[in-house]
Amino acid sequence: MTLVRFQNQLPDLLDRLFNSEVERWNTNHFSKTNTTLPSVNIKETEDSFEVEVAAPGFNKTDFNIELNNDILTISSEKRMSENESDGENVTRREFSYQSFTRSFTLPELVEDEKISATYENGILSITIPKKEEAKPKPIKQIEIL
């Protein structure tokens, strides 16, 4: 008769799951200045790419959008003083979008000169049009001779 020693693998599995998730959380959601990075949605349509940045509480003048060698950089630096609460005693402050920088490498198939941006209801929307050669072509029927 062989005795098999039972090893509880559940704690090991949980340790691996939570440790890797905790490590990724720090790199995915916080900037080097220890502030939270705004979430971004990127959508592709037939004619363009749409970038949406969730940044409530900003003004459109707070943003800086630059394109340098196919790298689109979205940044903001909003200075908030510690005592900006009009006499209120704030015991906890978690809004931390004071400054951030997000960069995206654009494909060569975009119209650099036609990029546009709007800011409405806390969402910064950037439209990046595609070049004509990047747009899908209609189906062409080829005649058999």
trRosetta pair geometry for C-beta under 8 A, 3 or more apart (Angstrom, degrees):
i j d omega theta_ij theta_ji phi_ij phi_ji
8 11 6.3 52 120 7 106 98
9 12 5.2 -59 -162 44 60 115
9 13 5.8 62 143 -25 84 105
10 13 5.7 -57 -145 36 32 111
10 14 6.3 27 160 -15 67 107
11 14 5.8 -58 -145 41 32 109
11 15 6.1 37 156 -23 67 106
12 15 5.7 -52 -146 34 29 113
12 16 6.5 27 156 -16 63 105
13 16 6.0 -57 -150 37 29 108
13 17 6.3 26 155 -17 64 109
14 17 5.7 -56 -143 39 32 111
14 18 6.0 15 166 -5 68 111
15 18 6.5 -65 -140 46 23 97
15 19 5.7 17 167 -16 64 118
16 19 6.2 -57 -133 40 22 106
16 20 6.2 15 170 -12 60 112
17 20 6.6 -69 -153 38 19 102
17 21 6.3 11 158 -13 60 115
18 21 5.6 -59 -142 42 32 110
18 22 6.0 33 160 -21 68 107
19 22 5.8 -54 -144 36 29 110
19 23 6.4 28 156 -18 63 106
20 23 5.7 -53 -148 36 33 111
20 24 6.4 28 155 -14 66 107
21 24 5.9 -56 -145 40 31 107
21 25 6.3 41 153 -31 64 103
22 25 5.6 -46 -147 24 31 117
22 26 7.1 33 156 -19 60 100
23 26 6.3 -56 -162 29 32 109
23 27 7.1 11 153 -2 64 109
24 27 6.0 -68 -150 47 38 101
24 28 5.5 23 161 -14 76 119
25 28 6.1 -66 -134 44 23 102
25 29 5.7 -25 -176 20 64 120
26 29 7.3 -72 -119 48 11 83
26 30 5.8 -39 -162 32 52 123
27 30 7.6 -55 -91 49 11 83
28 37 8.0 -123 148 48 46 129
29 36 6.0 -21 163 -143 87 80
29 37 6.0 -153 -162 38 37 93
30 34 6.2 -4 -177 -136 118 38
30 35 7.0 149 -153 73 72 25
30 36 6.2 -51 -100 -101 63 45
30 37 6.6 -167 -102 -11 10 91
31 34 7.1 -73 74 -2 70 15
31 35 5.3 -7 39 58 111 78
31 36 7.6 49 -1 120 87 3
31 37 5.3 121 -50 -66 89 94
31 99 7.7 -117 81 102 161 75
31 100 5.5 -160 -52 -124 148 76
31 101 7.0 108 -135 35 133 73
33 99 6.1 7 63 78 161 109
34 96 7.9 -73 124 176 65 143
35 96 4.2 -158 -145 150 81 102
35 97 6.6 137 164 -100 120 24
35 98 5.9 -120 -119 38 154 85
35 99 6.4 117 35 58 158 64
35 100 6.4 -121 96 -73 119 87
36 96 4.9 104 12 74 90 105
36 97 6.4 -52 74 -71 90 70
37 100 5.3 131 -123 -145 66 132
37 102 6.6 112 -165 -74 117 105
38 53 5.2 66 112 180 133 89
38 54 5.1 -169 -175 73 100 65
38 55 4.6 -37 -104 -75 158 82
38 97 5.9 53 -61 -125 97 124
38 100 6.1 166 1 69 90 168
38 102 7.4 -88 58 -32 89 137
39 53 7.7 160 85 -152 43 49
39 54 4.7 13 57 30 89 122
40 51 6.5 -18 -167 -168 107 89
40 52 6.8 152 -158 80 54 53
40 53 5.4 -16 -103 -100 82 68
40 54 7.5 -140 -73 9 36 78
40 102 6.3 154 -54 -179 143 161
41 50 7.8 -8 110 110 92 92
41 51 7.5 158 83 -156 54 41
41 52 4.3 -1 54 54 99 107
42 49 6.5 -9 -171 -177 93 104
42 50 7.2 157 -156 82 44 54
42 51 5.4 -8 -105 -104 78 71
42 52 7.8 -162 -72 23 36 70
42 104 7.7 152 -92 -132 139 151
43 49 7.1 156 83 -162 48 55
43 50 4.3 -9 60 57 99 105
43 52 7.6 31 0 -5 104 106
44 48 7.9 -157 -148 105 51 39
44 49 5.4 -25 -103 -107 70 73
44 50 7.7 -163 -75 19 24 76
45 48 5.5 15 54 53 104 67
45 49 7.7 -173 23 -85 71 25
45 50 6.7 51 -10 -16 106 108
46 130 8.0 -111 144 34 41 139
46 135 5.9 57 165 -149 82 89
46 136 5.8 -76 -141 23 99 104
47 129 6.3 -35 155 -140 84 80
47 130 6.0 -160 180 31 34 101
47 135 6.3 11 -101 -108 54 116
48 127 5.4 8 162 -172 152 86
48 128 5.8 150 -169 77 92 47
48 129 4.6 -53 -98 -104 104 45
48 130 5.8 -153 -91 -11 40 80
49 106 7.9 -168 42 -134 152 92
49 110 6.9 -49 14 -101 117 124
49 127 7.7 152 79 -159 51 43
49 128 4.3 -13 59 63 97 109
49 130 7.3 101 -19 -57 79 90
50 125 6.7 -21 -168 -163 95 94
50 126 7.4 150 -160 78 46 53
50 127 5.9 -14 -106 -105 72 66
50 128 7.6 -162 -73 24 28 77
51 72 7.6 -180 -10 115 166 149
51 74 7.7 -163 132 -41 138 145
51 104 7.0 -153 -107 13 146 164
51 125 7.3 149 81 -157 54 44
51 126 4.2 -10 60 58 104 105
51 128 6.9 47 -8 -10 105 112
52 123 5.4 -17 -164 -171 101 111
52 124 7.1 148 -158 77 47 52
52 125 5.4 -11 -103 -102 77 73
52 126 7.8 -164 -72 22 34 70
53 74 6.0 -158 -60 143 158 159
53 102 7.0 179 -113 39 127 149
53 123 7.0 144 69 -161 47 56
53 124 4.1 -13 57 58 104 106
53 125 7.9 -158 22 -68 70 32
53 126 7.6 40 -8 -7 104 105
54 122 6.6 18 -159 141 65 97
54 123 6.2 -27 -102 -104 53 73
55 58 4.9 -3 137 5 108 135
55 63 7.6 117 87 -78 161 113
55 76 6.9 117 -158 2 150 160
55 97 6.0 168 -143 176 81 149
55 119 7.9 -52 70 -139 110 112
55 122 6.4 -167 79 -174 41 66
55 123 7.5 122 33 -112 68 24
55 124 5.5 14 30 -10 120 110
56 97 7.9 122 57 31 59 158
56 122 3.3 -7 -94 -135 77 126
57 95 6.8 31 17 -165 172 137
57 97 6.9 131 65 62 118 126
57 122 7.1 37 -7 -116 51 99
58 62 4.4 -121 -166 58 102 144
58 63 6.8 76 153 -45 142 91
58 76 6.4 -44 -129 -154 143 156
58 78 6.5 -125 -115 -64 90 147
58 97 7.3 -87 -53 121 109 127
58 119 7.2 -87 96 -167 105 142
58 122 7.6 111 31 -130 83 57
58 124 7.7 -17 73 -52 139 112
59 62 5.0 113 56 -16 70 100
59 119 7.7 102 167 110 31 151
60 63 6.3 -52 -167 24 46 109
60 118 8.0 -51 -115 -168 131 41
60 119 4.0 179 -94 39 92 136
60 124 7.9 140 -119 -108 73 94
62 76 4.9 39 143 -150 91 113
62 77 7.8 -155 -170 57 80 37
62 78 5.2 4 -150 -78 127 106
63 74 6.7 -27 -161 -165 107 85
63 75 7.4 137 -158 78 59 40
63 76 5.1 -43 -100 -83 54 102
63 117 7.6 -128 111 143 145 148
63 119 6.8 170 2 -67 140 139
63 124 6.0 129 -89 -117 158 145
64 73 7.9 -10 111 112 89 93
64 74 7.6 151 81 -159 53 40
64 75 4.9 -22 63 68 101 90
64 76 6.7 166 14 -82 77 47
65 72 7.2 -9 -170 -171 90 90
65 73 7.3 165 -152 85 44 54
65 74 5.4 -6 -106 -106 80 71
65 75 7.9 172 -79 24 38 64
65 115 7.9 -144 141 131 130 126
65 117 5.7 141 1 -32 165 160
65 126 6.7 167 -136 -104 149 130
66 72 7.5 163 86 -153 47 45
66 73 4.8 -8 59 57 94 101
66 75 7.7 -3 10 13 103 107
67 70 7.6 11 -173 -98 92 15
67 71 7.2 156 -154 75 51 44
67 72 5.4 -17 -100 -99 79 68
67 73 7.7 -179 -81 19 31 73
67 106 7.5 -8 -139 1 107 143
67 112 6.0 166 141 -154 155 97
67 115 6.6 131 -48 27 142 156
68 71 5.5 -28 70 60 75 95
68 73 7.0 -2 20 1 104 116
70 105 6.1 34 131 -162 96 71
70 106 4.8 -134 -168 58 75 88
70 107 7.8 -111 -161 96 120 3
70 108 6.9 -37 -111 -84 139 61
71 103 5.6 1 179 -172 105 110
71 104 7.2 157 -158 77 58 37
71 105 5.6 -31 -102 -100 72 61
71 106 7.2 -162 -86 6 20 84
72 103 6.9 157 83 -155 48 56
72 104 4.8 -16 61 62 99 92
72 105 7.9 -179 19 -89 76 11
72 106 5.5 78 -20 -43 106 111
72 115 7.6 -170 -112 -145 125 159
72 126 7.5 141 175 146 144 157
72 128 7.4 -83 -68 -86 156 138
73 101 6.4 -12 -170 -167 101 95
73 102 7.3 161 -153 84 53 44
73 103 4.7 -16 -101 -101 78 86
73 104 7.9 180 -76 22 38 63
74 101 7.3 157 84 -154 50 46
74 102 4.9 -9 59 60 98 94
74 103 7.7 -174 22 -78 64 39
74 104 7.9 23 -2 2 101 103
74 124 7.1 143 -160 113 137 147
74 126 7.3 -125 -82 -36 128 147
75 99 7.6 9 -178 -170 87 79
75 100 6.7 -160 -141 95 57 52
75 101 4.2 -3 -104 -105 100 78
75 102 7.5 -179 -75 23 56 57
76 97 7.5 17 85 159 132 90
76 99 6.1 -155 100 -132 63 49
76 100 5.8 17 48 45 89 77
77 98 7.3 17 -159 145 48 73
77 99 4.2 18 -116 -113 64 111
78 97 7.2 30 39 114 130 73
78 98 4.9 -130 72 -157 83 55
78 99 6.4 -170 27 -65 60 64
79 98 6.9 63 -99 -169 24 112
80 84 5.5 -92 -173 6 83 156
80 98 5.5 -113 10 -108 105 115
81 84 4.6 130 62 -51 83 98
85 88 4.1 -95 148 58 114 95
85 89 7.6 165 99 -58 145 11
85 90 5.1 -169 -74 -30 161 113
90 93 5.5 45 148 -61 134 97
93 96 7.7 111 134 -66 88 82
97 100 6.3 -43 -155 -19 71 123
106 110 5.2 -66 172 26 122 144
106 112 7.9 134 99 -92 155 82
106 128 6.6 -142 -129 -168 125 151
107 110 6.1 115 70 -19 74 97
107 134 7.8 126 108 -124 128 145
109 130 5.6 -1 139 -151 97 90
109 131 5.3 -122 -171 28 60 102
109 133 7.1 -121 -137 84 95 86
109 134 3.5 107 -179 -86 123 141
110 115 7.6 40 157 -71 121 101
110 128 5.1 -21 -149 163 135 105
110 129 6.7 125 -160 83 75 46
110 130 5.9 -65 -105 -108 56 46
110 131 6.7 -159 -117 -23 5 83
110 134 7.6 -21 -66 17 42 166
111 114 4.1 8 117 30 123 113
111 115 7.4 180 95 -44 74 66
111 128 7.7 167 52 178 69 61
111 129 4.4 -14 37 84 120 102
111 130 6.9 66 -10 123 89 7
111 131 5.7 139 -60 -75 79 65
112 115 6.6 -33 -166 -16 36 110
114 129 4.7 -24 99 32 126 129
115 126 6.7 3 -176 -177 100 97
115 127 6.9 171 -153 86 53 57
115 128 5.2 -3 -112 -107 95 69
115 129 7.4 -144 -80 15 49 77
116 126 7.4 171 90 -153 41 54
116 127 5.0 -3 60 53 87 103
117 124 6.5 -2 -171 -178 111 89
117 125 6.7 162 -153 87 59 51
117 126 4.6 -18 -100 -102 92 74
117 127 7.4 -171 -79 17 42 69
118 124 7.7 173 89 -153 41 48
118 125 5.1 -7 59 59 86 100
119 123 7.2 179 -149 87 54 42
119 124 4.9 -17 -102 -102 88 70
119 125 7.4 178 -85 18 36 70
120 123 6.3 -22 70 59 62 86
120 125 7.3 -20 29 6 93 114
130 134 4.1 -118 178 85 115 125
130 135 5.7 142 99 -62 126 76
131 134 4.9 91 59 3 77 106
131 135 7.7 -135 97 -16 43 84
132 135 5.9 -50 -157 17 38 114
137 140 7.2 -24 140 -25 115 106
